[in-house]
């Protein structure tokens, strides 16, 4: 990882997640869940109804301890977000800026 990303992993206490089986997720299953995610309600809309995933669900499924200080990202401009994506993720600046513009803010 880039040194900044490695530092964030170390500071967050989530570095051990690199050793989980998350890299072996079925792409079709992930795609199906992604298509059913509704960010307005923070829930999945499935054929049998609506389902919300809570922090407690994630903690139980991944055995992540829920403790410590909540992380709030520092707000950045669209230009800064695109530059960071280019530097840290290797994404071309134009692609990063377009995605940041589409998201209407300094998120990626």
N, C-alpha and C positions, 0 to 999 in steps of 0.2 A: 504494500500500500504506500501511497504518498505519505511523507512524514506527518503532514497535518491530519490526514485521515487516521493514521496509526495512533497519533496522540489522542484523537477523539475517542477511538476504540479503547485505548488504555484508560482514559479518564472516566469513561462511561461504565466500566465494569462489564461490558458486553463482548470483550475480545474473544471469550471462549465460544461464542456463537459461530465463529469461523469453523469450529470442529464439528458442528452439528451436521445432520443430513439435509440441511436446507438446500444444498447445491444439487440435490437429486430430486427436486420437486418435478412432478409431471407437468410439462408445459401446457398441455391441453386442459388439465384441471385448473391450473393457475389462470389461464385465459378465460375459462368459464366463470370463475369467481370474479375476475376483473370486469367482465362484461355485465355482471349483476350488481356491482358496487355502485351505490348512489351517494356521492360525497355530501349532498345537501342534507341527508338524514343520517349519515355515517352508518349505513346499514347495507346488507345484501338483500335484494329482492329475488326470492327464489320461488319456484312453482308452488310450494306449500305455504308460503307466507314470507314475512319480513324477519330478518335475523340480524341482530346487532352483536358485534364482537366487543367485549369489554376488556379493559386492562387486566382484570382478574383472570379472564379466559386465556389471554396470551401468557400470563405468568404461570398458570397451571399447565398449559400445553407445552411450553418451552422451558419450564422450570427456571424462569427468570425471577430473581428476587425483586419485589417492588419496594424499593427504599431509596432514600437519598433525595437530592434536590431535583426538582423538575427542570428540564432543560428547555429554555426558550431561545430559539435562534435570534441572532442579531439581525434587524431589518437591513437589507441592502438594496441598492438600486438595481434596475434591470441590467444595466451595463456591468455592474460589479458581479451580479449573479452569473452572467454570461462569461465574464472573464474567469471567475472561479471554476465554472464547469469546464472551461477550456483547459485551465491549469491542472485541476485535480482529477478530472475524469477523461481528459483527452478528447473531448467533444469539440468539433470545429466551432469557432466563435459564432458564425452566422447561424448555425443550427441551434446553438445554445440560446442566442438572442431571440430567435424566432419562437422557440419553446417558452422562454420566459415571457415574451410578449403575449403569447397565447394564454398563459396562465395569469396574465394581468398583474405581475408583480415579481419581486425578487425571490421567487421559489422555483424549484426545478424538480 
